Amino acid sequence: MSHNVVAWPDNRKFTYLKENNQMGLSFIVKRTPPPPPPWTLKKDLYTDGSQVIDQIRSSCFNSTDGTLFVGTGLTYAQIWRSSDGGNTWTEVEDLTSFPSHNQTRVTSLLHDSTSNVMIAGCGSTASIFRSTDGGDTWSWIQDLPNQFYVDSLIHDSVNNTFVAGCEGDDVYYSTDAGLTWNFGQDLAGEVLSLGFDPSRGRLFAGVSAAGTRIYTSDDGGDVWTQRVSFNNWGPGGPGTGTSLTEPIRVHGMVYDPVYDVIITAQGSNAGGAQIHTSKDGGITWGNTLYFPSVSGVPGPQWAHAITYNADIGRTYVAFDNLFGGWGNIEIWYSDDGGDNWTLDQDFGIDPGGSADVGNAFSMAYDSTNNRQIVTFGYNAGSPGGTIWSRGN
């Protein structure tokens, strides 16, 4: 039996052992990280009158220096940043009044550490904005034709492409670090999330429709192949769901390199947020977590945000409700590639104590400072929300 021990560069990051026996089977023994610390409220955007930050729709860390960026959208499409983990904020760009290209939302953000390029995907004209100085200044690049919002962005580090998924059903990709964008494929549904498996050089697209679908691309985002449809899926897998319980939105996906698994977070119409995983590059899929109604009380409806902490090999998912009273807002985590899940924190219906906080719109992890953030937004036409953090 051969042993391959992989140690990460610093003592924060875990060590795991892979054993390959003569039959080619692989076993993983990983040091389980400690339970996560509690979340801390950093800012309540509704009650803090000192700064008017609109509803947060997207977030990302500059992976070079750990600066946190958020994109807003309800009344103002703005980009804000914080250099101290969310305590203080500075407005960087207001795209609401950007000359000739005013926007209503900043729906996705991406930072590429290699080029120090940042991309902001916006709506309602699916505009791409680009920064070449780490987010200090921004330029309009392109409106993606016949699209509404750029819902998702990702960097394919194998094919060296940037990829954008849109409300409007199309996927676009860039081969020059976001300077120009090419049409990839119409996936016949809102491309709400994108994922990437660097071991295979494979992109994943989560298409939101009645019965969600997963597509893959091995050429940087040009050609896509449907791998699965979750039509009529329920807690028991294919054929056990209904139009109310089957997933209708793929909110996010991440790749866990230790367990070689792609993990998707999905939501349904009537409670029953779901986690689905694939351990063979997206060919076959299974359920690992499902929130049914309990005693008539629906569980979380959406699984809006998902992130992978590479420092300790842990996946986090933020579940939430459509409107206040539809189920608590909860964060769960998995240390074994999505097979088993543990409740991290139950925020109740109202993180921060203000009325009708319904959506965990974004979650991000900063490996530079070992810091994690999650943002909750109001969903009933109200600005504001809350920003929570933990770590340094």
N, C-alpha and C positions, 0 to 999 in steps of 0.2 A: 504494500500500500504506500502510495506517495503522499507527501504532505507539502502543502504550499502555504506558508505563513506570510500574510501580507500586513505590513505595518505602515501606518500613515505617518506623515512628516513630523508631527508634534504630539505631545502627550495628551492633548485634548481628544485626539481622534482614536477610534477604536482599533483593536486588532482582531482579525478573524482567521480561522483555520479552515482550509478546504481539504478534504480528503477524497482522493479519487481511487476507488478500488479497481480490481482487475476487470470487473464487468462494466466499467465506465460510469458507475453511479457516483454522484458527488454529494457530499454531506458538508454542512457548514456549522461550525461551532463558533459562536460570537460572544464576546463579553457583553453582557447586557448593561447598557448605560443606566445610571440612576434615574428615578422618576424626575420629571421636569419641575422646575421651580414654578411658583404661582405667577400669574400674569399681573402686571401693574398698569393701571390706567394712566396714560401719559397726557392725553388731551381730550376734552369733551368739546367738540366743535360747535355744539348747539348752545352750550351755556357760557362758553368763553367768548366774551364780547371784544376781547383785545385784538383778535385776528379773525377775519371772516374767511375761513377755508370752507369751500363748498363740499358737497357730498363726495367722498373719496371713492373712485371707481377702479383704480389700479395702483400698484406700487412695485418698486424694485430697489435693490441696493446697487450702488456703484461698487462692483466687486474689487476695485483697486484700492479705494480708501474708506469704504464703508458708509458713505453718504447715502441717506435714505431719500428717495424721490417718490412722490405720490402724484397721481393725476386725478383731477376732479371733474365733475360733470353733473349738473342739474340746472343751475343758473349760470355758472361760470366754468368754462373749460380752461383750467389752469394747471401749471406744473409748479409744485412746491418742493422744497428740500429741507432736510434737517441733518445737521452734522453731530448732533448729540443724542441720537437715539429716539428722537421724537419729542424732546422737551421744548425746543424752540424751532420756529419755522421761518423760512424766507421764500417769498414768491419769486420764481425764476422767469416764468413766461405766462402771459395771458393770451390764450389762443382764441378766446371769445371775440376779441377785436383785432385779430391778426389781419393785416392788410390783404383784402381780396380773398382770404381763405379762413374766415371766422368759423369756429367750431362750437359744438354744444357739449361734448364730452371727450375726455382723454381716457379711452377704454383699455389701453394696454401700453406697457412700458418695457423696454429691453435695454440692457447694457452688455456690451461685448468687451471683455477685459483685454483681449488681444489688440484690438484697434482703438479702444477707448471711445468707440462710437455708441451713442444712445439713440434709440428709435422710439418715437411716440406714435401710437396708432390712435386715430381720432374718429369722430363722427360729428355731424350726420352726413358728411360727404366722403367718408372713408379716406381722410387725408393722412399722409405720412409726413411727419416732421423728424428732423435729424439734427443731432448735435455731435460735433467732432472734438469738443473740448471737455468731455465728461459731464455735460449737462449745464454748462454756464450759459451758452447761447444756442438758439434754435433757428433752423431754417425750414421753410416749407419745401417739400420735395415733389410730391405727386398726389393727385386724387385718383384712387383706384376706381376705374369705370364701373358704373352701375351697381356700386356697393353703398352701404349705409354706415356701418361702423367697422373699424378694424378691431375685432374682439380679442385676438390672440397674436402673439409674436414669439418667435423662438430662433435660436442660432443653431444651425447644423454645422458642428465643428469638423465633421469628416469631409463633407462636400463644400464647406466654407460658404454657405448661403444663409441669408436671413429669410425667414418665411413668415407670411402674414395670413391669418384666417379671418374671414369677413362675415358679417351679417349682410347677406346678399349672395351667399352660397359659394363664393369663389375663394381659391387659394392663390396668392401671389408669392413670388420669390425674387430675391436680389442676389446677384453674384458679385457685386462691387460694394459690399458693406453698406447697403441701403441707399445708394445714390440713384439707382434706377431700378424699376420693378417690372417683372415679367408675369404675364398670366400663366398660371399653372393648370388648374382644372376647376370646373363647376361640380361641386360635391352635393348639390341638390338639398341643401340645408345649411343652417347657420353654423359656421365653423367657430364654435365658442372656445375651443381649447386645442392646444398643440403640445406634443411631447416629443422627446428625442432619446433614442437608445444609441449611444456612441459605440458600443461594442459591435453593433451590426451596421452602423451608419444609417439607421432607419428612423424616419419621421413618422409620427402618429397624428392623425387629425380626428377630433371628436366632433361629430356632426349632430346637432340638436334638431330633432324632429319627433313625430309620433313614432316611438321606437327608435332610439338613438342608434347611430352607426359609427364604427371605427374604420378609418382608412389608413393605409401606410404608403410611404414613398421611400424608395432607396436611391433616388437620384437628385436629392436636394430640394424636392418640392415641385417638380415638373409633372410627373406622372404618378397617379394615385390608384390604389387597388383597395376595394372594399374587403374587409376581413370578417366583420361580424355585424349583424343587426340584432338589437335588443328588443325587437318587436315582440310583445306578449311575454317578456321575461318578468318573473316575479322572484320571491325569496327562494323558490326551488329550482330556478333556472329557466330554460326555454319552455314555453307552454304553460307556465304556472302563473302568469300575470294577466292583467286586464288593461284596458285603456287608461284606467285611473292609477294603476300601480306600476305599469311599465315605465322605465326611465324615458324622459323626454328632453333632458338637457345634460350634456357632458360638460360639467363646469370646469374640470381641470384634470391634468394627468402628470405623473412624474415617473421617472425611471429609477429603480433601486438597483445599483450595480452589484451589490453583495449577493442578492438573491436572484439577479438577472430577471427582474419582473417589472412590467409596466402596470401602474396602478391608476385607475380612473375613478373620479368622484362624480356621481350623477344624481339628478333629482327627478322627482315624479310629480304628478298632478295633485295627489291626495295623500300627502305624507309618504314616508317610505323612501328617504334618501338612501342611496345604495353605493357600495364600493365593488368594483369589478377588477379582476387582475388577469394578466396573461403571462405565462412563464415560458413561452416559446416564440417570442418576438411578435405576438399579436395574432397568431394563427388560431388558437383556441382560448376561450375565456370562461371564467367562473365567478360566482358571487362569494364575497367574504364578509360583508356586513350589510344589514338591511334593517331599517327602522320602521316596523309596522306600528299601527295604532295599538295602544294598550288601554284596556278598559274604556274604549271610546275616545281616548285622548290621542290625537295624532302625534307621531314623532316628528323630528325635523324633516322638512320637505325637501330642502335643497342641500347640496354639498358644494357650496360656492367656491371654497378656496382649498388648495392643497399645496404642500411644499415638502421638500426632502432636505433633511439636515445631514449633509455628508460628513460632518464632524463626528457624529455618533451613530450614523446609519439608521435614522428614525424618520418615518413619514408622519406628517400631521395633516389632518383634515378638519376644516371648520364647517359644521353643519348649522343650518339656520332655518328660519321660517319665512313664509311669504308675507304675512302680516302679523302684528303682535297678537299673541294668543293662539297661534297655529302650532306651537311647539317651541321648546326651549332652544337657545343658541348654545351649542356644545362644540368643544374641540376634543378629538380623539387622536390617539397615536398608535403606530404599529412598529415594533422592532424586528419583525421577521418577514418583511416583504409583503405585508398586507394580509397574512393568514389569520392573525389574531389582533384584536384591537382593545385598547384600554382607554377609559374616559380620562381625559386630561383635566378639563375644567368645564363646569356647567355654569354659564353666565345667566341662566334664567331667560326670561323674555326680554329683558331690558338692560343690556350692559351700560353702565353709567347712570342708570336711574331715570332717563328721559323717555318720553312716550314713543312707542311704535318704532323701536330699533329692530329691523327685520333681517338685514342681509350682512353677512360677513364677506364683503366684496373682494378682499384681497389678503394675502398672507405672503410674507417674504422672509428669507433667512440671510443674515450677514455673517459669512464665515470669517471675515477679517476681525470682527470684534465679538464673535460668538453671541450674536444678538438676533432675536426673532421679533417680528411685529405682525399684528393682525389688525385690520380696520373693519369697523362695523358702520354701515350706512343706513340712514332712514330711507324707507322705500315708498312712503305714501305721499310723494310729492313734496317732501320736506328737505331742506338743506341740512348739512351737518352730519353728525355721527361721532364715533369715538375711536381713538387710537390706543392700542394696548401693546405693551412690550415686555420682554424679559431677557435676561442676559446682562451683559456689561452696560 
